[in-house]
Amino acid sequence: MLEGYDVLSDVKLAKSGDEKAKERIFTYNAPLIKSVIKRFINKGIEYDDLYQIGCMGFLKAINNFDESFGVKFSTYTVPMIVGEIKRYIRDNGAIKVSRNLKILANKINRFVDEYLSKNNDSPSVEIIAEEFKITPEEVVVAMDSSKMPLSIFDKTVDEEDGQEMIERIPVFDGEDKMLDKIEISNAISGLTEREQKLIILRYYRDKTQTEIAEALGVSQVQVSRLENKILDKIRLKF
């Protein structure tokens, strides 16, 4: 990392179209992007693809970040990166596997069919591993890759109203709350300055209505009414 690097200055420059500033931000934050995508490794997406998708989320964070959100830039980027990866998984359906793994799976399937035909029995994992000079673990991975994957949006079978499987993916502490805040930040873009200030104080700074009333110089009742009015506006946008 660059000593004394001022990321916020480069964020402002990048938002104005400075490509060199954008490159510096990516270089400085590459370890952060890599640390976030680690949780999605072994989920069926190639590492290089994960990194590219994570960078797309990071770029959105640069374009949408505003210091008035009251959070650090690095804190703001994490849920943006995670959200981009989850959207990619959602929009691209079935989990993809590498071309080499598909080729190996096809060879193993042909070998199994031939072995079964000759011996009237299926080969063990160890026999397959010896045939292809790979480990038993690699055999299992290759054979599983040719099966139809479950959708991450399938319901779990634990109970009638089970969660979608994507909900079982572990999250960072406070990530869901941060995602909510980012959704709010996008929603309030069309509000007046006073309305935005109220929402920021209420949902980013966790201020009470009484504290906000003191900051705005109005009564708590007025804050309550204004907040409800703003939330109605936001709901209409969606």
N, C-alpha and C positions, 0 to 999 in steps of 0.2 A: 504494500500500500504506500501511496505517496505521503511523505511526511508533511504535515500541516495542510493537507488537501482540503479545500473548501468545496464540498459537494453541492451545497445550495447555490453557490455562484454559478457552477457549471450547469445545474438544473435550469436556472433562468436562461443561460445562454443557449442551452440545447432546445428549450421551448421556443426560442426565437429563430431557430434554424441553424445554429452553429454545430456543424458536424464534428469538428475536432473536440468540442466540449462533450458531445454525446459519446465519442469514443473513449474519452478520459473517464466518464462516469461508468461505462461498461467495464473498463479495465479495473477500475477501483472496486467495483461491486461484484466482479466475477466470482469471488469466493462465496459471497452471500447467495447468488443465484444457484451455485452448485450445491450449497448446503440445503437449500429449499427443495431442489429436485431429487435429493437423495431419498426422500420418503416415498417417491414413486418408482424407484428402481425395482426391477423384478415384477413390475405390474404389466409387462407385456409391451412396453415401449422402449425402443432403442435409446441409449444414453444420449447420443448426439441429437436425436429428435427431441428428447426431453429438454435438453439445453436450449435448443432453438425456440421451442415453445415457451420456456421460461424467460428467454430474452424478449419475446414478444410481449409477455406480461409486464416485464420490467420497463419496456419502452412505453407502454400505456401508463405506467406509474409516473414516468418522467413527464409525459404530456398532461396528466391530470393533477399532478401534485400542486398543492397550494399551502403555503406556510400557515395560513389562517386555520388549517385543519387542527393545529395544535399537537401534531405528532411528528416524530423524526422521520426523515425521508426513508431510512432503512426499514423502519417499522411499517411504513405505508406500503412499501414494495412487496413485502412478504405475502399478504393475502391476494395481491394483484397477480403475482406469479402463480400461486396455488390455484386461483380462480381460472386463469388461462389454461392451465393443464387440465383441470376438471372439465372445462368446456370442450377441450379437444377430445377428451375421452368420451364425453357425452355425444358430441357431434359426429365422431368417426366410428361409433358402434363397436363392432367386435374388435378384440385385442389383436394387434398385428404381431407377427413373428418375423425374424430375419429370414432372408432368402436361403442362407446356408442351413438354417435349422429346418426349413421346409424340405429342402433337398434330402437332408439326412433322414427326416421322418418318412419320406416317400421310399427311400432305400430300405429302411427298417421294415416298413409295411410289406414291401415286396418279399423281403427275406422271410418274414413271418409266414406269409402265404405259402411260399415254396417249402419251408420247413414243415409246416402243417400238412401239406400235401404228401411229402415224402415219409414223414414219421407218424402221421396220424395223431400228432400232439403239438401243442404250441411250445416254442422255445422259451426258456427262462430268460430273465433279464441278464443273467451272467453269460449265457450262451450268446446272446445278441451283442453284449459288450465285447466279448472275445472276438466275434466275427468282424466287428467294425473298429476294433482297437481303441475303444473309448471306455469311460468309466460307467458303472451301472447307473449312477446318478444322471449322467448325460443321456443315457438310453431313456430313462423315465421322462426327462424334460422333453426330449424329441418326440416321444410317443404321445405325451399329453398335448403337445403343440398342435397335433393334427385333429384333436377332438374339438367339437363345437364348444366355445367358451360360454360361460354364463354371462348375462348382461349385468353390469354393475348397478343397473336400475331394477333388477329382479328383487322381489321381496324375499326376505329371509323366511325360513320355514319354522322358526322357533314358536311362532304364535300367529294367529289370524291376521293381526295388524302389524306384522313384522316390519322392521326398517328396511329401506333399500340398502343394498350391499355397499354402495358408495359411502354410506354413513358410517360403515365400520372402519373406513380408512382413518388412522389416527390423525389428530390435528394438534397443532402447537397450542400451548396455553393462550387463551384469549383470542385465537384466530377467528372464531365465529363472530365474536363481538366486533373485531376489527373489520370483517367483511361487511357487517351490518352498517358500520360507520361509513365505509366507502360507498355503499349503495346510497346512503343518505346524502353524501357529498355530491354525488351525481344528480340526485333528485332536486337539491336546493339551488342548482345553478341558475334557475330562472326567477328566484325570489328577490325581493328588495334587500338592500344592505341591512336594514334593521331586522328583517325576518331571518336572514342568514345568520346574523349575530346571535339571535335567540337560539336557533337550532344548534349552532356551534357550542354555545355555552351549555345548553341542555344535554346534548348527546355526545359531545367530544370532551368537554371539560367536566361533565357529570355534576353540574351545578343544580341546586334546587330551584324551584320557581321563586321562592322568597329571595334567594341570592341574585337571581336574574332580575327580579323586580328592582332591587337596589341598584344594580348595574345600569339598568335602562331608565331609572327614575320614574317608574310607574308602580301601580299596585300589583299584588300577587294575583288578584282576580283578573286584571287586564292581561297579565302574562299567560294565565291559563286559557283565556279566551283566544288570545293571539296564537298560542301554540296549537290549539284545536283547529283554528282557521288555516294555519300553515299546513298541518297534517292533511287536512281535507284537500288542499291544493296539490300536495304531493301525490295523494291517492288518485286524483284525476289524471295525473301524468302516466299512470300505469294501468 
